[in-house]
Structures are given as C-alpha cells and as structure tokens.
Amino acid sequence: MRIHVSLTGASQGFDRATPKLRFPLIDESRHGKTSMSRVRFFPALCIAFLALLPWIPAQAATASTVRPTEWAQPVEVQYNLFQLSPLLYRSALPDDGAVPLLKSLKVATVINFLPEADDWLSDPDIHQVQLPYRTNHVDDADVLKTLRAIQAAEANGPVLMHCKHGSDRTGLMAAMYRVVIQGWSKEDALSEMTQGGFGDSIHFKDGVRYMTQVDVEKLRTALVNGDCSTSAFATCSMKSWFKSAHIE
C-alpha cells in the first residue's frame, strides 16, 4: 500500500500561519553609489575646513589692523614715532640715538611738553621749544600756545613734538592740531588719539574730557586774533590787560 503525501497544502498552511517579512525594494547599485559619495565627500569637507583654519584668524587680524590712511603713520617703533602731516611728527622722549633719524627726516624744531629740558639734543641745527603742561590741568591757553609754536616752527621745516611716552600730552596736542588747524571733527580726532596705537588708553581720560568740553570755534577765533586764551579772565589775558594798562 502506497501513501502519497502532498506538500502543497502543507506549504500553503505554513504560509498562512507564518507572517511574511517584507522589505522595501532597494536599488542596490544606486544606493551604493550615494553612500560611497557621502563617505568620500565628508572627509574632503573636513580637510577643506582644516585648511581654512589658519587663514580665518589671519584674515581677521589683517582686517583689524588696517590703519586709516589719514591717521598718523608709524615711522619708528622704538621712539613711538609717527608722522601726522608732511611737516609734523610726534613721539615719545627720544635720546641721542634718535638724532641721526631726526636729521634724516629734516626735523628743524623739537617741541617738548615735559618740565625737563631735552639734554639729549645737542645738535645746534635743531631748534628746541619747551612748553610743559599737564593734561589734568590743561586749558585753552596751553593749546593756543602749542598751536602757535607749531605753526611758527613749520615755517622753518618739519617739527617733532614729544612728551615722555608719546601718548597723553602729545596725543592731546596732536588731536587739537587736527580739529583746530586741519578741521577734523572731534569724533575723528578722538578715534585717532585713543585707537591709533600710541599707548595705553587709560592715559587718555583727561584729554578726552578736555576735548569733549572745548569750544573749537572759540579756539580758532582766538588763534586768528592772537589772543592767548578764549577767556578774558584767564591768567594770561589778565597779565596782558595789566601790561597794556601799564599797571604791571
């Protein structure tokens, strides 16, 4: 007796009893290319970024150090020496080693804002002018005296003005030269004075206060009229009045 077993029904029964796992159809060739492209692109992007890292701070530094052409331009770092105009320089306190440099710049006059004389300067061809003052006690008379000295000296050639560090006293007079003589705005002159790289900004507070309050038009008028100050009650104005009245 032969027994025939049909596997078809068993197969169908198994199919009905067991759930089928279905997967989305994937184009393996295309998917493989996309994956490989991403794998290759990511390292390339990282390499490009790393290559840019040294360039980014360098460009930022270059942008931050771009100096306005109208500002005083550096001449000699050792003496904090800058050129404001074709005939005017500013610096810290020079020494005898600076004399050859001043000669090469054809400096004919040195204006000193310190109470000590320029003993380092022994060249008879360079005229010395001493106008000591303190920024925390500056008044219009100091400014007018300095501006007149600069104008008179420029008639003989380039002028150098200096204090000890070349920042606060020299910086204030340079700023006043800008606004009164050259017609700069206070804002532009203050920007150069405080951001021009002449020294620590904490030294500029007295000069900034004076410039903020000063009447530039009165200074210009007094300069043209030959007045020693913008105030008739200033010490120099009173001395002038007494002298003219023969009371002195």
C-alpha positions as CSV (number, residue, x, y, z in Angstrom):
1,M,0.0,0.0,0.0
2,R,1.4,3.3,-1.1
3,I,0.8,6.5,0.7
4,H,1.2,9.8,-1.2
5,V,1.8,13.0,0.8
6,S,1.0,16.3,-0.9
7,L,3.4,19.1,0.2
8,T,1.4,21.8,-1.5
9,G,-1.2,22.1,1.2
10,A,1.4,21.9,4.0
11,S,3.3,24.7,2.3
12,Q,0.2,26.8,2.0
13,G,-0.7,26.1,5.6
14,F,2.7,27.2,6.7
15,D,2.4,30.4,4.6
16,R,-0.9,31.3,6.3
17,A,0.4,30.6,9.7
18,T,3.7,32.4,9.5
19,P,3.7,36.1,8.8
20,K,5.9,37.2,5.9
21,L,8.7,39.8,6.5
22,R,8.5,42.3,3.6
23,F,11.4,44.8,2.9
24,P,11.2,47.8,0.6
25,L,12.9,47.3,-2.7
26,I,16.3,48.9,-2.8
27,D,18.2,49.8,-6.0
28,E,21.5,48.4,-4.6
29,S,23.5,49.9,-7.4
30,R,22.2,53.4,-6.9
31,H,22.2,53.2,-3.1
32,G,25.7,52.0,-3.1
33,K,26.9,55.0,-5.2
34,T,25.1,57.5,-3.0
35,S,26.6,56.1,0.2
36,M,30.1,56.0,-1.3
37,S,29.7,59.6,-2.5
38,R,28.8,60.7,1.0
39,V,31.6,58.8,2.6
40,R,34.1,60.4,0.2
41,F,32.6,63.9,0.5
42,F,32.7,64.2,4.3
43,P,36.5,63.7,4.7
44,A,37.0,66.1,1.8
45,L,34.9,68.7,3.6
46,C,36.8,68.2,6.8
47,I,40.1,68.6,5.1
48,A,38.9,71.8,3.4
49,F,37.7,73.2,6.7
50,L,41.0,72.4,8.4
51,A,42.9,74.1,5.6
52,L,40.9,77.2,6.1
53,L,41.6,77.4,9.9
54,P,44.9,79.2,9.6
55,W,43.5,81.6,7.0
56,I,40.5,82.7,9.1
57,P,42.4,84.3,12.1
58,A,45.0,85.7,9.7
59,Q,42.3,87.5,7.7
60,A,40.6,88.7,10.9
61,A,43.9,90.1,12.2
62,T,44.6,91.8,8.8
63,A,41.1,93.4,8.9
64,S,41.5,94.6,12.4
65,T,45.0,96.1,11.8
66,V,44.0,98.1,8.7
67,R,45.1,101.6,9.6
68,P,43.1,104.6,8.2
69,T,45.4,106.4,5.8
70,E,44.5,109.8,7.3
71,W,45.8,108.8,10.7
72,A,49.4,109.4,11.8
73,Q,51.6,106.8,10.2
74,P,54.3,104.9,12.0
75,V,57.9,105.8,11.3
76,E,60.0,104.2,14.1
77,V,58.6,101.8,16.8
78,Q,61.5,102.4,19.2
79,Y,60.6,106.0,19.8
80,N,56.8,105.6,19.2
81,L,57.5,108.0,16.3
82,F,54.6,108.8,13.9
83,Q,54.1,111.3,11.1
84,L,50.9,113.4,11.3
85,S,51.5,115.5,8.3
86,P,54.3,116.3,5.9
87,L,55.7,118.8,8.4
88,L,54.6,117.4,11.8
89,Y,55.8,114.3,13.8
90,R,55.0,113.0,17.2
91,S,57.0,110.7,19.5
92,A,57.9,109.5,23.0
93,L,61.0,111.0,24.7
94,P,63.9,110.5,22.2
95,D,67.5,110.0,23.1
96,D,70.8,110.9,21.5
97,G,70.5,107.8,19.3
98,A,67.5,109.4,17.6
99,V,69.4,112.4,16.3
100,P,70.5,110.8,13.1
101,L,66.9,109.8,12.4
102,L,65.7,113.3,13.1
103,K,68.3,114.7,10.7
104,S,67.3,112.2,8.0
105,L,63.7,113.4,8.4
106,K,65.0,117.0,8.2
107,V,63.4,117.9,11.6
108,A,64.2,121.6,12.3
109,T,62.4,122.1,15.6
110,V,61.6,119.8,18.6
111,I,58.7,120.9,20.9
112,N,59.0,119.3,24.4
113,F,55.9,119.1,26.7
114,L,58.0,117.8,29.7
115,P,59.3,120.0,32.5
116,E,62.8,118.6,31.9
117,A,64.9,120.1,29.1
118,D,65.9,118.0,26.1
119,D,69.5,117.5,27.2
120,W,69.8,114.6,24.7
121,L,69.6,117.0,21.9
122,S,72.9,118.8,21.3
123,D,72.6,119.4,17.6
124,P,72.7,123.2,17.1
125,D,70.8,122.9,13.8
126,I,67.7,121.7,15.6
127,H,65.8,124.4,17.5
128,Q,64.3,123.5,20.9
129,V,61.0,124.7,22.3
130,Q,59.8,123.8,25.8
131,L,56.1,124.0,26.6
132,P,55.5,121.9,29.7
133,Y,51.9,121.2,30.7
134,R,49.8,118.5,32.4
135,T,46.7,117.0,30.8
136,N,44.8,117.1,34.0
137,H,45.3,120.9,34.2
138,V,45.3,121.8,30.6
139,D,43.4,124.9,29.4
140,D,42.8,126.8,26.2
141,A,45.9,128.9,26.8
142,D,48.2,125.8,26.7
143,V,46.6,124.7,23.5
144,L,46.9,128.1,21.8
145,K,50.5,128.4,22.8
146,T,51.3,125.0,21.4
147,L,49.5,125.5,18.1
148,R,51.2,128.9,17.6
149,A,54.6,127.3,18.3
150,I,53.9,124.5,15.7
151,Q,52.7,127.0,13.1
152,A,55.8,129.2,13.6
153,A,58.2,126.2,13.6
154,E,56.7,124.7,10.4
155,A,57.8,127.7,8.5
156,N,61.4,126.5,9.1
157,G,60.8,122.9,8.3
158,P,59.5,119.6,9.8
159,V,58.6,119.7,13.6
160,L,58.7,116.9,16.2
161,M,56.6,117.2,19.3
162,H,57.0,114.8,22.2
163,C,56.4,114.0,25.9
164,K,57.6,111.0,27.9
165,H,55.6,108.2,26.3
166,G,54.2,110.0,23.3
167,S,50.6,109.2,24.2
168,D,48.7,111.6,26.6
169,R,50.3,115.0,26.4
170,T,51.5,114.6,22.8
171,G,48.2,112.9,21.9
172,L,46.0,115.7,23.1
173,M,48.0,118.4,21.2
174,A,48.0,116.2,18.1
175,A,44.2,115.9,18.4
176,M,43.8,119.7,18.9
177,Y,46.0,120.3,15.9
178,R,43.7,118.0,13.9
179,V,40.5,119.8,14.9
180,V,41.7,123.4,15.1
181,I,44.2,123.6,12.3
182,Q,43.2,120.7,10.0
183,G,39.4,120.9,10.5
184,W,38.8,117.4,11.7
185,S,35.7,116.6,13.8
186,K,36.2,115.9,17.5
187,E,35.0,112.3,16.9
188,D,37.6,111.6,14.2
189,A,40.4,113.2,16.2
190,L,39.4,111.3,19.4
191,S,39.3,108.0,17.4
192,E,42.8,108.5,16.2
193,M,44.0,109.6,19.7
194,T,42.6,106.7,21.6
195,Q,42.8,103.9,18.9
196,G,45.9,104.9,17.0
197,G,48.3,102.6,18.8
198,F,50.1,105.4,20.6
199,G,49.8,104.0,24.1
200,D,47.6,102.6,26.8
201,S,44.1,104.1,26.5
202,I,43.8,104.6,30.3
203,H,46.1,107.6,29.9
204,F,43.7,109.5,27.6
205,K,40.8,110.1,30.0
206,D,41.9,113.7,30.8
207,G,42.5,114.6,27.2
208,V,39.2,113.1,26.2
209,R,37.4,115.1,28.9
210,Y,39.0,118.3,27.7
211,M,38.3,117.7,24.0
212,T,34.6,116.8,24.8
213,Q,34.1,120.2,26.5
214,V,36.3,122.5,24.5
215,D,34.8,125.1,22.1
216,V,36.7,124.6,18.9
217,E,35.3,127.7,17.2
218,K,36.5,129.9,20.1
219,L,39.9,128.4,19.8
220,R,40.1,129.1,16.1
221,T,39.0,132.7,16.6
222,A,41.5,133.3,19.4
223,L,44.2,131.8,17.3
224,V,43.5,134.1,14.4
225,N,43.1,137.1,16.6
226,G,46.3,136.5,18.5
227,D,44.6,136.0,21.9
228,C,46.4,134.0,24.5
229,S,43.1,132.3,25.6
230,T,39.4,132.1,24.8
231,S,38.6,133.7,28.2
232,A,39.1,137.3,29.1
233,F,39.6,136.2,32.7
234,A,42.4,133.7,32.0
235,T,45.7,134.4,33.8
236,C,47.5,135.2,30.5
237,S,44.6,137.5,29.5
238,M,44.7,139.4,32.8
239,K,48.5,139.8,32.5
240,S,48.2,141.2,29.0
241,W,45.5,143.6,30.2
242,F,47.6,144.9,33.1
243,K,50.6,145.2,30.9
244,S,48.7,147.3,28.3
245,A,47.2,149.4,31.1
246,H,50.8,150.0,32.5
247,I,49.7,148.7,35.8
248,E,52.2,145.9,35.9
